[in-house]
Structures are given as structure tokens and as C-alpha cells.
Amino acid sequence: MAGKVTFKQMNPERILIRSTNWIGDAVMTTPAVHTIRKNFPNAEITMLAMPWVADIFRLSPDVDKVLVYDKKDLYPGRIKGVLKLANHLRQYRFDAAILLQNAFEAAFIVWKAGIPLRAGYKRDGRGLLLTHGVELTAEIRTRHQVHYYQMMLAGLGLDLGPDKLRLPLSDELAGWAKGYIECLKGQGPFSSHDGKAHPEGTVSTETRNAGEKVIPVIGFNPGAAYGPAKRWPAEKFGQLAALIAHHHGERGCLILVFGTRDDTEAARVIREYSARTPFHVIDMTAKTTLQQVMALIQRCNVFVTNDSGLMHVAAGLETPTIAIFGSTDHIATGPFSERAVVIRKEMECSPCLQSECPRKHLNCLEEISSEEVYLEVAKVLGSSPEKPLMPGTGQ
């Protein structure tokens, strides 16, 4: 008896991909999205994504269209909104749906929308709603999330593309970020070593480090949506900012603090630690779109971050990254980049994967010192990596 026809052999012409719901997860799916495009080069591929994730795919050459799953305004109501979205999707007459999101709801929506081919991992009780379900094995669960999504596609019979994050930016965005940073430098009591603008467009790390060595740009990301067990204390970010500013002195540096409105207080704390040189620290929280943040991170010489969505953005842009890990698993969700360094403290309780410390001490984060992180920053910037002195200590 002939075997079951694989998803690839069905050769769908109109494909809906259901994105994951968080920025970092979405970035880690970009190799899988490219794999789908590689296997179906002539298909029309539409991405269904939450509003805060949509920008990840709007510039992607692997996606033709982005539909926004806006539960607040477009599809309100736990049941009513789901049914409304399903009816909306029915109008597009998709041949197939590939579910990168794991939830039961994702499978229910595409089933209710009448999409004939429905593929994804058989988990969360949704196996019966899938026409092409992939078993989630114990071995897959141990792999990095990039491989997790790729292995699901392998289970569908697709030929895998490279395991490389893909976050292309437009020339317009890259030019805007360059101009914005040059403007910030012009406002401070320091200027470029040659007074000349640097080349437009996407800039490699080597070019950034060579062209902007006198006034390096350091990105900080003190937030993490999951909870306090992922957040290195803002005070330690502040101490790090003071160290960087102190050791660059009159040469100058820019420290851009990124995040949402929830991170504005952390940005204030960080600025307070650089009170003597406040022009070094720029609060960027809640002041930009995701695409603008991406463009600015691409201009950074180094990015210091908690385990968060922007950490994965930096990895995808190949920006040198220093990632601070507390409760989460650096193997499964660490930055997928050869230019990233993970700083963590091994504890008997780690990784606990909890949003709040069950033991009420957060030692996995508290024991990471600002001096330790500074040494890694200095290595990337080409500064002397000797033991740093806290400003004002004289020791």
C-alpha cells in the first residue's frame, strides 16, 4: 500500500503560516520560514502574527503578506474573536496552514477556516485537527528552538534550509538609524574622530568597530517580559553604564537603553548611575517602533541584554551580544549567534524556568557583577580588559 503523501508532495499554492506570539520566538522561526519559501518558491505565503511581532516579517523576502491577529480591536472576545478570524481567513482560500505556534487555538482556527492541509506539532491536544501532524519527540525537546521549528518541517518532508537567522532591514531604515546616532553624537560634548559621516547602508561589525571606535555605541536591554527571574537588576546595568562612561572619559560613548514603557523606570535608574556624564545614556524606551529598534541595534558595537526578544533580534542582526541569563535555559533559548557571549551562574536550582525565583533570592542574577560584564564589553570594544575600577573608588 502506498505511503501517506507528504506535505511537500501536496505542493500547496497559497500557504498560511501561524507565527509564534513573542518577538524572540518569532526571530528563531526565521530559518524555518526561509525553509518553507525554499520548498515552495512559487507559493503565495501569508504570515498571521500578533501586532507586536508583525514587524519581524514585514521586511522578509520569504513572506508575501502579513495579516495581523489583533485581539483587542479587530478580533475581540475569546470565542467571538476566534470565529471572526476563522471566517476572515476562509475568504483567502488558503490551500495549507503551517503552525509554528504550538497552541490548540492555532489548529482550531485553521480547521474552522476550512484550510484543507493543516500541519504542525501534535501537542496541546490538537492532533486530531491536523492533517499532517509531527510527533514531538524527547530528542526534539532538548534542541535549540531554531532546530525545534526546523525539525517540524523536516517531519513534513521538506528540505531544510540553513539554520541562520534572517532579519533583513531596508536601506531606508539603515540610513535613518545612522543619521539618528550621528545626531546623538553631535549633541554630546564629543564628536567623531574625523568629523566625517560613515558609509550608508548595512554595516558590518568590523566596519562599525573601525569607523566608530572613538565613540562606540552600546545597547542596553534591561527588560524581559517573562518576569523578574530573567532581569539582571537595573542597578547593575547602571553600574555597568558608569564603568563604561568612566573608562571612555573624554573620548565619549553612547549607551542606548531600549525597552517598552515598562522599562522606563529601569532606564531612569541607569541614567542616575551616570549622573556625572548624563549625555552618555540615552533613554530609548517606548520611543521607537520595533523596526526602528532593530535598525538601531544593528548600529551598536555591542549589545548587553537579558534573555529577551531583543536579545534574539541582536543575534539575528549579527551584532556582538552579551546575554545575561538567570532562570531560563541558555541551551534551548540562548542567542543563536557566534558573536554572542552568555554570562550565567550555575546554580543547583538552575535553570528553574520560573518567572519569579521560587527561593526568593535571585542569586543566579545577583551574583553576576557589573565588573564581570564590563570585561566582556571591553573585549568587544577593543578596550583594555584589565580589572575595571568603579568610578570614584580610586582602587
Secondary structure, DSSP 8 states (H G I E B T S, - for coil): ------HHHH--SEEEEE--SSHHHHHHTHHHHHHHHHH-TTSEEEEEE-TTTTHHHHT-TT-SEEEE--TTTTS-STTHHHHHHHHHHHTT--SEEEE-S--HHHHHHHHHTT-SEEEEES-TT-GGG-SEEE---HHHHTS-HHHHHHHHHHTTT-----S-------HHHHHHHHHHHHHHHHHTT---SSS-----S---HHHHHHHTSSS-EEEEE---TT-GGG---HHHHHHHHHHHHHHHGGG--EEEE---GGGHHHHHHHHHTTTTSGGGEEE-TTSS-HHHHHHHHHH-SEEEEESSHHHHHHHHTT--EEEE-SSS-HHHHS---TTEEEE----TT-----SS-TTS--HHHHTS-HHHHHHHHHHHHT---S----TT---
